[in-house]
Amino acid sequence: MYLAFVVVASLLSFGAQLASWPSGRWEGKIRIPERELDIMVDIAATAAGIWIGSMSVPLSTSIDVPLGSISIEGSVIRFTAALPKKASFEGSLTDSGLAGTVTSIDGRAPFELVRRGDPRVVVPPPSTALPKQFAGAWEGTLDNGGRATKIDVTLSSAPDGTATGILAAAGTDIPITTVTIAGAELRFESRAVSGTYAGTLGPAGEIAGDWTQKSVRIPLILRRVPDANK
């Protein structure tokens, strides 16, 4: 009798999870070799039935990173996130939570998540259109206490005409989450590294501004990269 009760209770619990699947806040770990990485994943559906989500790695700079390519097939979910390197997640609903594998350029590792309540997806603000004077490749140098880091920024138009971009530093391409432009003012955010840039396009064609990462603000002047074809 007790065993039957346990089985029924387990089935009811699994059924309740499946009914709200995969909406919720999910917390757990990626079990990479020699250490575990805490993660939080929020997934919800919009009024139009479109799945959206965000992900944070609390002990890193990757906070509220938007999820991409979310797909649901039965009890299986797939999504991607820039942490800052692109990582692809595939997991299945179990009677105790969500378990699966994350794959990136560094390899594969198992992850396990448990639902901890309602979703709290942090949606980034929409990007604006990209004016011609901002489009293209830019470069600059961050001087952080005598340590110079070359920065490359490429701004381009998405199919819908809004601005999108890639930030490259130390050999890593980092997606820019949001680009907003108002007149001569440029602002972009990369949630993968908790960084923002705000600058002004001047008459000399340079963008003078500041890169802010957490509580550190560093001046950064972006200059257009010469077109090799001209």
Kinemage of the C-alpha trace (Angstrom):
@kinemage 1
@onewidth
@group {chain A} dominant
@subgroup {mainchain}
@vectorlist {calphas} color= white
{ca met a 1} P 0.000 0.000 0.000
{ca tyr a 2} L 2.807 2.408 0.938
{ca leu a 3} L 4.658 1.639 -2.300
{ca ala a 4} L 1.498 2.304 -4.321
{ca phe a 5} L 1.062 5.648 -2.552
{ca val a 6} L 4.656 6.634 -3.328
{ca val a 7} L 4.208 5.724 -6.998
{ca val a 8} L 0.952 7.696 -7.255
{ca ala a 9} L 2.471 10.700 -5.488
{ca ser a 10} L 5.457 10.610 -7.829
{ca leu a 11} L 3.188 10.461 -10.880
{ca leu a 12} L 1.096 13.363 -9.587
{ca ser a 13} L 4.236 15.422 -8.974
{ca phe a 14} L 5.536 14.670 -12.461
{ca gly a 15} L 2.135 15.493 -13.937
{ca ala a 16} L 2.066 18.843 -12.146
{ca gln a 17} L 5.517 19.685 -13.498
{ca leu a 18} L 4.493 18.665 -17.008
{ca ala a 19} L 1.357 20.836 -16.846
{ca ser a 20} L 3.420 24.000 -16.324
{ca trp a 21} L 6.420 22.732 -18.321
{ca pro a 22} L 8.811 24.393 -18.838
{ca ser a 23} L 7.681 27.691 -17.286
{ca gly a 24} L 9.422 28.608 -14.039
{ca arg a 25} L 12.635 29.517 -12.325
{ca trp a 26} L 15.089 26.637 -12.477
{ca glu a 27} L 18.161 26.490 -10.262
{ca gly a 28} L 20.986 23.996 -10.204
{ca lys a 29} L 24.486 23.196 -11.373
{ca ile a 30} L 26.624 22.442 -14.378
{ca arg a 31} L 29.000 19.680 -13.331
{ca ile a 32} L 32.213 20.542 -15.145
{ca pro a 33} L 35.421 18.637 -14.361
{ca glu a 34} L 36.785 19.332 -10.867
{ca arg a 35} L 34.085 21.872 -9.953
{ca glu a 36} L 30.394 22.719 -10.105
{ca leu a 37} L 28.939 25.898 -11.601
{ca asp a 38} L 25.733 27.329 -10.088
{ca ile a 39} L 23.189 28.546 -12.641
{ca met a 40} L 19.685 30.034 -12.667
{ca val a 41} L 17.372 29.744 -15.682
{ca asp a 42} L 14.032 31.550 -16.053
{ca ile a 43} L 11.617 30.453 -18.787
{ca ala a 44} L 8.162 31.810 -19.576
{ca ala a 45} L 5.671 32.143 -22.424
{ca thr a 46} L 4.475 35.508 -23.720
{ca ala a 47} L 0.795 36.282 -24.282
{ca ala a 48} L 1.375 35.279 -27.904
{ca gly a 49} L 2.666 31.878 -26.804
{ca ile a 50} L 6.315 32.597 -27.633
{ca trp a 51} L 8.883 31.139 -25.245
{ca ile a 52} L 11.364 33.602 -23.736
{ca gly a 53} L 14.031 33.180 -21.093
{ca ser a 54} L 17.085 34.489 -19.314
{ca met a 55} L 19.979 32.822 -17.545
{ca ser a 56} L 22.479 33.848 -14.878
{ca val a 57} L 25.704 32.353 -13.581
{ca pro a 58} L 25.823 34.017 -10.126
{ca leu a 59} L 29.588 33.801 -9.561
{ca ser a 60} L 30.432 35.276 -12.974
{ca thr a 61} L 29.705 38.326 -15.117
{ca ser a 62} L 27.013 36.479 -17.110
{ca ile a 63} L 23.801 37.865 -15.586
{ca asp a 64} L 20.304 37.883 -17.140
{ca val a 65} L 21.664 36.612 -20.462
{ca pro a 66} L 18.806 36.140 -22.955
{ca leu a 67} L 18.116 32.582 -24.046
{ca gly a 68} L 18.100 31.861 -27.761
{ca ser a 69} L 16.650 29.146 -29.991
{ca ile a 70} L 14.225 27.865 -27.336
{ca ser a 71} L 12.412 24.746 -28.543
{ca ile a 72} L 10.095 22.362 -26.706
{ca glu a 73} L 9.378 18.821 -27.866
{ca gly a 74} L 7.323 16.908 -25.331
{ca ser a 75} L 9.415 16.715 -22.170
{ca val a 76} L 12.619 17.848 -23.931
{ca ile a 77} L 13.825 21.446 -24.028
{ca arg a 78} L 16.676 23.002 -25.993
{ca phe a 79} L 18.090 26.511 -25.790
{ca thr a 80} L 21.321 28.466 -26.171
{ca ala a 81} L 23.042 31.186 -24.128
{ca ala a 82} L 26.186 33.302 -24.512
{ca leu a 83} L 28.230 32.791 -21.305
{ca pro a 84} L 30.096 34.573 -22.994
{ca lys a 85} L 30.984 31.689 -25.336
{ca lys a 86} L 27.934 30.126 -26.963
{ca ala a 87} L 26.583 27.190 -24.970
{ca ser a 88} L 23.828 24.832 -26.143
{ca phe a 89} L 21.602 23.133 -23.573
{ca glu a 90} L 19.436 20.060 -24.043
{ca gly a 91} L 17.508 18.639 -21.119
{ca ser a 92} L 14.593 16.390 -20.231
{ca leu a 93} L 11.979 16.694 -17.522
{ca thr a 94} L 12.405 14.117 -14.759
{ca asp a 95} L 10.384 13.407 -11.619
{ca ser a 96} L 12.882 15.503 -9.649
{ca gly a 97} L 13.551 18.348 -12.087
{ca leu a 98} L 15.401 18.913 -15.334
{ca ala a 99} L 18.573 17.100 -16.384
{ca gly a 100} L 20.653 17.127 -19.520
{ca thr a 101} L 23.865 18.170 -21.220
{ca val a 102} L 25.422 21.527 -22.072
{ca thr a 103} L 27.771 21.718 -25.068
{ca ser a 104} L 30.241 24.491 -25.922
{ca ile a 105} L 33.544 24.899 -27.710
{ca asp a 106} L 35.186 23.741 -24.459
{ca gly a 107} L 33.369 20.393 -24.438
{ca arg a 108} L 30.311 18.777 -22.855
{ca ala a 109} L 29.103 18.603 -19.271
{ca pro a 110} L 25.969 17.395 -17.462
{ca phe a 111} L 23.591 19.791 -15.739
{ca glu a 112} L 20.756 19.334 -13.254
{ca leu a 113} L 18.052 21.874 -12.393
{ca val a 114} L 15.183 21.996 -9.916
{ca arg a 115} L 12.133 24.234 -10.303
{ca arg a 116} L 12.124 26.893 -7.566
{ca gly a 117} L 9.042 28.935 -8.345
{ca asp a 118} L 7.553 31.280 -10.901
{ca pro a 119} L 9.699 32.646 -13.736
{ca arg a 120} L 11.398 36.041 -13.448
{ca val a 121} L 12.622 36.518 -17.002
{ca val a 122} L 14.581 39.758 -17.446
{ca val a 123} L 13.883 40.840 -21.016
{ca pro a 124} L 16.416 43.280 -22.533
{ca pro a 125} L 15.108 46.539 -23.986
{ca pro a 126} L 14.622 46.521 -27.758
{ca ser a 127} L 17.384 47.769 -30.027
{ca thr a 128} L 16.794 50.797 -32.224
{ca ala a 129} L 17.419 51.162 -35.944
{ca leu a 130} L 21.057 51.439 -37.058
{ca pro a 131} L 21.948 54.745 -38.769
{ca lys a 132} L 24.520 54.564 -41.544
{ca gln a 133} L 27.080 56.630 -39.628
{ca phe a 134} L 27.310 53.969 -36.898
{ca ala a 135} L 27.295 50.858 -39.082
{ca gly a 136} L 30.503 48.907 -39.592
{ca ala a 137} L 33.656 47.963 -37.706
{ca trp a 138} L 35.152 50.024 -34.877
{ca glu a 139} L 38.205 49.532 -32.687
{ca gly a 140} L 39.666 50.978 -29.513
{ca thr a 141} L 41.856 50.201 -26.520
{ca leu a 142} L 40.878 49.836 -22.882
{ca asp a 143} L 43.572 50.917 -20.443
{ca asn a 144} L 42.801 49.278 -17.128
{ca gly a 145} L 45.547 50.260 -14.711
{ca gly a 146} L 48.298 50.047 -17.319
{ca arg a 147} L 46.978 46.837 -18.861
{ca ala a 148} L 45.862 47.522 -22.430
{ca thr a 149} L 43.139 45.435 -24.077
{ca lys a 150} L 42.214 45.854 -27.734
{ca ile a 151} L 38.483 46.060 -28.319
{ca asp a 152} L 36.707 45.478 -31.627
{ca val a 153} L 33.046 46.369 -32.109
{ca thr a 154} L 31.040 45.506 -35.213
{ca leu a 155} L 27.581 47.014 -35.640
{ca ser a 156} L 25.213 45.776 -38.329
{ca ser a 157} L 21.512 45.640 -39.125
{ca ala a 158} L 19.347 42.651 -38.282
{ca pro a 159} L 16.793 41.492 -40.892
{ca asp a 160} L 14.164 43.716 -39.241
{ca gly a 161} L 16.427 46.781 -39.522
{ca thr a 162} L 17.316 47.036 -35.846
{ca ala a 163} L 20.919 47.300 -34.712
{ca thr a 164} L 22.885 44.270 -33.614
{ca gly a 165} L 26.530 43.817 -32.781
{ca ile a 166} L 29.523 41.772 -31.712
{ca leu a 167} L 32.161 42.808 -29.184
{ca ala a 168} L 35.558 41.105 -29.525
{ca ala a 169} L 38.189 41.121 -26.783
{ca ala a 170} L 41.075 38.793 -25.921
{ca gly a 171} L 40.229 36.534 -28.830
{ca thr a 172} L 36.609 35.996 -27.797
{ca asp a 173} L 33.536 37.165 -29.716
{ca ile a 174} L 30.882 38.382 -27.287
{ca pro a 175} L 27.305 39.067 -28.461
{ca ile a 176} L 25.966 42.552 -27.786
{ca thr a 177} L 22.544 42.200 -26.184
{ca thr a 178} L 21.031 45.592 -27.020
{ca val a 179} L 22.090 48.581 -29.161
{ca thr a 180} L 20.295 51.920 -28.800
{ca ile a 181} L 21.118 55.047 -30.780
{ca ala a 182} L 19.596 58.497 -30.380
{ca gly a 183} L 21.106 61.204 -32.554
{ca ala a 184} L 24.859 61.118 -31.938
{ca glu a 185} L 24.516 59.037 -28.767
{ca leu a 186} L 25.398 55.320 -28.829
{ca arg a 187} L 24.732 52.879 -26.041
{ca phe a 188} L 25.100 49.124 -26.046
{ca glu a 189} L 24.941 46.397 -23.429
{ca ser a 190} L 26.479 42.925 -23.299
{ca arg a 191} L 24.847 40.873 -20.568
{ca ala a 192} L 27.271 38.031 -21.195
{ca val a 193} L 29.953 40.111 -19.435
{ca ser a 194} L 27.753 42.585 -17.474
{ca gly a 195} L 29.192 45.427 -19.525
{ca thr a 196} L 27.772 48.613 -21.054
{ca tyr a 197} L 29.185 51.280 -23.326
{ca ala a 198} L 27.907 54.833 -23.712
{ca gly a 199} L 29.530 57.237 -26.137
{ca thr a 200} L 29.000 60.193 -28.454
{ca leu a 201} L 29.904 60.347 -32.136
{ca gly a 202} L 31.952 63.500 -32.675
{ca pro a 203} L 32.639 65.611 -35.765
{ca ala a 204} L 35.984 63.829 -36.295
{ca gly a 205} L 34.162 60.505 -36.714
{ca glu a 206} L 35.267 59.049 -33.352
{ca ile a 207} L 32.962 57.763 -30.647
{ca ala a 208} L 34.150 59.012 -27.261
{ca gly a 209} L 32.671 57.333 -24.214
{ca asp a 210} L 33.076 54.951 -21.297
{ca trp a 211} L 32.993 51.180 -20.896
{ca thr a 212} L 31.427 50.160 -17.577
{ca gln a 213} L 31.707 46.649 -16.183
{ca lys a 214} L 30.070 46.183 -12.828
{ca ser a 215} L 31.438 49.133 -10.783
{ca val a 216} L 34.492 49.861 -12.956
{ca arg a 217} L 34.298 52.646 -15.568
{ca ile a 218} L 37.067 53.056 -18.142
{ca pro a 219} L 37.286 55.625 -20.978
{ca leu a 220} L 37.062 54.063 -24.438
{ca ile a 221} L 37.350 55.868 -27.761
{ca leu a 222} L 36.141 53.888 -30.760
{ca arg a 223} L 37.602 54.683 -34.170
{ca arg a 224} L 36.303 53.328 -37.441
{ca val a 225} L 38.368 50.505 -38.918
{ca pro a 226} L 39.584 51.534 -42.397
{ca asp a 227} L 37.890 49.665 -45.230
{ca ala a 228} L 40.572 47.520 -46.874
{ca asn a 229} L 38.631 47.601 -50.150
{ca lys a 230} L 38.880 51.365 -50.468
